[in-house]
Amino acid sequence: MDWPWWKEDTDIEKNLRGHSTAIRLRHALEELGPTYVKLGQLISTRPDLMPSAYISELEKLQDHVAPIPYGIVRKVIEEEGLVPEQSFTWINPEPIAAASIAQVHEAILPDGRRVVIKVQRPGIEKLIYTDLEILLELSRVFEKRSAWGKLHHVSEVVVELGESLKKELDFHQEARNADIFYHNFEKYDKVVIPRIIWANSTRRVLTMEYIEGIKISDFNALHRANYDTERIATNLVDVLFKQVYEFGFFHADPHPGNIAIAEGETIVIYDFGQVGVIDNSIREKGMELVIGMMQYNVDRVTRALQDIAIAKGDVNHYELRRDVARLQQKYYGVPLGQIDLVSAMSELLDLSMHYQMRLPVELSLMVKMLITVENIAGQLDPNLSIVKIAEPYGKRLMLRKYAPRRISGELLGVWQDYAELGRELPREIMGILKMTEDGKIKVKMEHLNIQQLTAKVDIMSNRLSLAIILAAIIVGTALVAGQSNSSLLTSLPIVQLGFAVGIVLGLFLTYSILRSGRY
């Protein structure tokens, strides 16, 4: 697919010539500043918005920002109503991490607990809001002047990404997300979620429990600690499916920097700024896609894809089914445990993009999470089968879907809806009849092709008028010329002009009739 808003001959940097468009896009976003870097990182979590080559490149986006001095960090903490000496007994002036929106410092609470403080950069909120307004205006102009931009609703995408970015600026929202995760996994010994210290947290300052661990991508350190990487990989994927299929609330950006392994091979999850919420309907439709792929059922996959996606234009059902069949042919005969589920789902996303079918945001985030975790787990255990881990969750989901209690509940709901309709329908009909009687209802009829019909009638009327005028000129000129045998009258300019006009109009009328093809 071509991406016309990024030209190959751009001159952002001379040393980027010869690189792919995706690489040059990444470098451009890094140069444009923190807002665009963060937007690029958000886009990298949305495989429904760009081809996989662009998504892979945007995942490499780095925040090239210098840490802000501790004096400024302290000022932000004070502006949020916290007194550093009372809220903390010690704050490390050197940050342990710095990014475009915030930076993180280690600290100790008065009760002796180790914590980390996430402090928002001063002025970043105003900068991001200004950049988003500019970007939205540019996207609207692009939408008006570009068929591609209009087709893909670029301004809607900018608004959607902007809302996600604004949520990340509110640390209260991230704290609430972390609390939900904590309670979801409270009784699950394979995962630990840092507790939020609400007394020391505000909209721009987030304080949470410090949990020490080894970065999950530091394989050498994991081996030195004698951790079983295969078991860790299995647990990581299991945690992924538990988030989606049990809680319907999942971490949308589980890159290696947000996952660590603590003592006892416990999985630690950080940074809850980006989360996804997925309801039963989307879960079941997503499972229909997966089951259809595993059963090599082309019609089931095609139906599920059309059922869950929003088409931006007319979709050729025959061509879509043909391409789904081609995709499934790649996996035909492959044992269940060896099916590359992540690749299959990624190709389905690319297929939906090709047919301009937009999947729900939550499903796209879920697929992205699956891709990211599969990459991490695959390095921990190359022989890991995601399908085998997912299978029990899929079975439980299907059992819940067709459970007698649920079916009876749905039937009861339908019966209640019809009962309500039966009670309300006579009253509604009487209301319509009363409005009709009072003359308050007007019927407006619109012929879909009336404009074309009107245009044709106008053309016919013009030709008829022209023909009448032409006939009048010819007849009138002939009558004048026939009044005398002398050449004096016929030599008058008005007579000659009449014949000339008649000939010209006659030729024009003949040409227009021949050109229209209706003769």
N, C-alpha and C positions, 0 to 999 in steps of 0.2 A: 504494500500500500504506500502511495506517495504522501508525503507530508509537506504540502506546498508552502506552509508558513515558515519553513526553514530552508534557505537556498544553499546549494552546494558551493557557491562562489563567494560566500561571506568572508570578510577580511577582519574578523575579530582579532585574530592573531596570525601573523604570517607563518609561524611554525606549526599551525594546525592544518595548513593546506595538505591535502592528501589523506587526511584522517576521515573516518566515516562521519556521516551527519550526526549520528548519535553521540559520538565522542565530542564533537564540536558544540553540540547542544549542551552537554554537561559542563564544558569549560565556560560557555557563555553564561550559564546560570550561576556558576561560581563567581564570575566577575561581576554580575549584576547585584550581588549582595545577599544578606541573610533571608529576606523575604522570598526571593526566587530560589535560593538553595532549599529552603524549607518546603516550598511548593513542589520543587523537583523531587524531594524525598517523599512527599505525600503521593505524588503521581507514581513513584516507584512501587507503592503499595497497592496500586490500582491497575492490574493487568488488562482491565477492560477498556482503558483509555488510549493505550499505545501498543504497538507491536513489541514482542518480547525482546528484540535487540535494543530498543530504546529503554525498556524497563531495566534490563540488566546493566546498562550503562549508568542510568540514573541512580541505581543502588550504590554506586561508587562516589556519589556526591559527598564532599567533605566540607566541614565548616572551617574556613580559613580565618579564624578570629583569634585575636590576642586576649588573654585573660584580663578582666577588669581588676584594677587595684583593690586591695582589701578595704581601703577607706571608703570606696564607693559602695562596696558590698555592705559594709556596716551601715552606711547611710540609708540604703534601701530597706534593710531590716528595721531601722528606727522609724522610717516613714510608714511602715506597716504596723506601727504601734507596739513593737517588741523592743525591750531593753536588752541588748546583748549580754550585759553582765548579770542580769537577773534570769534570763531565759536559758543561758548556757554558762557553764563554768569555764569552757575553753572552746575556741573556734580556730581551726587551722587556717592561718592567713593565706596559705598556698592552696589553690583549688586542685582537686583530684580529677576534675574534668571540666572542660569549657566548650560550649556550643553557641550557636547563633542566638538562641533565645535565653538561655540561662547558663549558670555555672554552678558546680557542686563543691561544697566544702565539708570536711569532716569536723565533728563537734562532739562535746560531751554535755549531757544534761546535769542539772544539780543533783539528781538521784544517782548519778554515776553511769547511766546508760550511754553507750556510744550511738551516735546518730549521724546522718548526713543531712545537710541543708542545701536545698536547691533554690537559688536566688535568681530572680529574673533580671535581665540586663535593663538598666534605666533607659527610657526612651524607645525601647524596642517595640512596644505596643503601638505607639503613635506612628513609627516608621512603617510597620507592617500594614496598618490601616490605610495609610496614605498610598503605599505601593499597591494595595489591593484595589483601591478606587481607580488608580491610573490603569491598572491591568484590566479592570472591568470595562472601562471606557474604550480601551483599545480593542477588547474582544467584541464589543458591540459594533464598533466600526468595521472590524474584520468580518463580522457576521453579515453586515449589510452589503459589503462589497465582494464577498467571496461565497460562491455556491457551496464550497466544501465547509466553510465555517457555519453557514446557515443549516446545512444538512446535519452537522454534528453538534449543533447547539453549543457552540464554544462558550458563550457567556454563561450558560447554565453550569457548565463544568467549572468555570472560574468561581462562580458563586458557591458551588458545592465545596470546592477545595478551600475557598476562603473561610467558610463556616468551620471546616475541620481545623484550620490553622488558628482561628479565633478561640476555639475550645482549648487548644493547647496553651494559650496564654493565660487561661484561668486555672491556677493550681488547685483551687477548691474542687473543680471537676475531676482533675487527676486523682486527688485524694479520695473522692467518693468512689471512683473506679477501683482504686487500690483496696478500699474497704470491702467492696463487693467481692473482689478476688480473694481477699483474706477469708471471708466467711464461706465462700464456695469451697475452698480447699482446707478449711480449718481442721477437718478430720481425715485428711488425706496425707499420709506420712511421707509421700514421695516428693511433695512440693512444700516450699515455705515462701510466704509472701511477707515483705516488710510491713510492720505496723506503722500506721500514720500517727504522729504526735500532734493531735489536733490543737492542743493549747499553744503550740509554737508554729502553727501553720496559718497562712493567710492567702489572699488571692495571688500574691507575688512571691511568697516565701513558703516553701514546702519542707517540712521536717519529718523524716521517717527513720525507722530503726535501721541500724547498720548491721548488715549480715555479711560476714566475710566469706568469700568463696573463690574458686578458680574459674576464670573465664572459660566458657564451654568450648571455645575454639583453640584454647591453649592445650593441644593434645599431649605435648611433652610433659607439662605439669600434671595433667591427669594421670599419665602413666607413672610418673615419679611418686604420686600419691597412692599408687596401686588401686586406682579406681577401675571398675569393670565398665569399659566404654560401651560394650554391647548392651549391657543392662541399662545404662544411662540413656542410650539411643532409644531403646524400647519404651522406657518410662517417659521420655520426652514426647514421643509420638502419641503415647497413651494419654498424656496430659492434654495434648492438642485436641484429640477427639472428645475427651471429657468436657473441655470448654465448649465445644460446638454442640455436641449431641446430648449432653446432660444439662448444662447450664444455659446454653444459648447466649453466652456472654464471653467473648474471647479477645485475647491480646492480638491487635492487628499489625504489630511491628516487632515480631520476635527475632530480631537479628542477633548475632552473637554477642554484641555489646550489652544486650538486655537480659542475658541468661548467664548464670554462673552455677557451679556445682559446689555445694557446701559439704561439711563433714557428714559422713554417712551416705554419700552419693545423693544427697537431697538437691532437688532442682530449685534454684532461686530465680525468681522473675522480678525484673525491675521495670520502671518507666511505663506508666499506664495512661499516657497522654492520648494514645490512639487505641481505641477499642472498637469492637464490632458487636452489634446486637442482632441476633438472628432468631426469628420466630419459627413456630412449628411448621407453618405453611412452606416457608423457604427451605427449611431443613428437609422436609419430605420431598419437595420438588428437586432439590439438589441430590437427594438420595436416589430418586427416580433416574436421574442422569447417570449416576455411578452404577446402579444396578443394570440399567440398559446397556452401558458399556461392557460390563462384565458378562452379560448374557448374549452379547453380540446381536442385540435386538435393535435393528435400525429404526423401525417405526416408533419404538418406545423412546429412544433417544431424541428423535426428531420432534415427537409430540411434546416431550418434556422441555426441550429447548425452546420451542415456540410458546409453550405455556408459561415459562418463567421469564422470558425475555420480552423487552419492549421494542418492537420493530419501528425504525425511523422512516421506513418506506415500504413499498410492496416487496414481499419476500416470495421468490420463486420456490414453491414447495418441492417441486421435482428436483431442481438443482441442489437444494439444501439436503434433501434425502440422499441424493447421489454422493455428495461430499461427505456426509456422515458415514455412508457405507464404505467409502474409500478409507476414511479414518479408522473405522473398526476393522477393516481388512488387515491393518498393520498388526492388530493384536489377536487375530483369529488363531486359535490353536495354542496360544501361549498359556502355560499353566497359571492358575489363579495367583499363586504366590509370586510369580515372576512378572506379573503385569505392572508396568510403570504407570501407576495411577496418576502421578503428578504430571507426567508428559502428556497423558491422554486428556486431562482436564485443561492443561495449558493450550493444547491444540483445539479443544472445543471453544475456548475463549477466543482464540485467533479466528476460528470459523464464524463465531457470532459477530466479531468485528467486521469480517469480510462481507457479511450480509446485513451490516448496519443494524444489528440486533443488540440492544443494550441490556446487559444483565443487571439485576439489582446490586446496589453498591455492596451490601452485606455479603452476597455470594462471591463477588470479586475479591473482597478483602479476605474471605475464608480461603479461596483458592490461593491467594498470595501467601497467606500464612502457611498453608500446606506446602507450597513450593519452598519457602524459606526453611521451615523445619525439616523437610525432607533432605535438603542440601546439608544441613548441619548433622542430622542423624546418619545420613549416608556416609559422611566422613568418619563418624564414630564407629559405625558398623556397616561396611560395604554390602553385606549379605542381608541387610534388613528388608523385610517385606511389609510395606505400609498396609497393603490390602489385608494381610492376615490380622493385623492389629485392628483395622477398621471393621472387619467382618462382624465381630460380636456387637458393636455399636449399631451397625446397620440392621442386624437382626432384631435387636431390642427396639429400634425405631419403628420397624415394620410391624412388630408385635403390638406396640402401642397404637399404631395407626389403625390396625384392624381389630383391636381389643373390643369384645362385646360391649363393655361398659361405655367406651368412647362412642361406638357406633350408635348405641341406644341413646346416649346423650345428644348426639348430633341430630338423630331422628326426632327426639323430643323438641329440640330447638327449632327444627323445620316445622313441626306441627304447631308450635306456639306462634311462629311467624304467620302461618296460614290462618290460625285462629284469630290473631290480631287483625289480619287483612279482612277476614270475614266480618269482624265487628265494625271496622272503619269504612269498608267499601260502600255500603248503602249511604252513609253520611256524606262521603266524598262525592258520590254520584248526584245526590240531592243538591249539594253545593254547586256543582257544575251546571245542573239544570236551572237553578235559581239565577246564577250569573248570566246564563244564556237568555233567560226570560227578561232580565233587567237590561239586556243589551251590552253587558260588560265584556263579553267574549267576542273577539274579532278573529276571523280566519284570514291568515295571510298566506297567499299561494305564490310560489316562486318557481318559474320554469327554469330548469337547470341550463337549458341551451337557448334561452330567450335572446341573449345578446348576439349569438351567432345568427339566429333567425332574423333579428332586427337588422343586422348588418347586410344580410342577403337581400332583404326587402328594400333597403335603402339603395343598394346597387341596382336592383331591377327598376326601381322608380326613376333613378337618375338616367338609366339607359332609355327608358320609355319616354321621359321628358325630352331627352336629346333627340330621339327619333322623331317626335312630334315637331320639335323646332326645326329639325332638318327638313322634314316634309313640307312644313309651312314655307321655309325659305325657297326650296326648289319650286314648289307650286306657284308661290307669289312671283318669283323671278320669271318663271315661264309665262305667266299671265301678262306680266308687264311687257315682256319681249314680244308677245303675240299680238299686241294691240296695233302694231303698224308694220308694214312691209319694208319701211325705210330702214336703212342701216343706221340712221341717226340715233334712234332710241336704243338699239342694241349696243351702240358704241358708248352709251353713257357709263361712267365709272360705277354708279350704284348697281347697275345690272351686272356688270362684270364682277363687282365685289360680291354680289349675292351668289353668283355661280361659284366663285372661288371658295366662299365660306361653306357652301353646300358640299362641295367636293371634299374639303378638309374634314368637316364634321362626319361626313359619310365614311371616309377612310378611317378616322379615329374610332367610330362606332364599330366598324367591321373588325378592326384590330383588337379592340377590347373583348368582343364576343369570341373571336378565334383564340385569344390568349386564355380566356377562362375555361375553354374546353367544353363549354355547354352550348352546342349548336346542333 
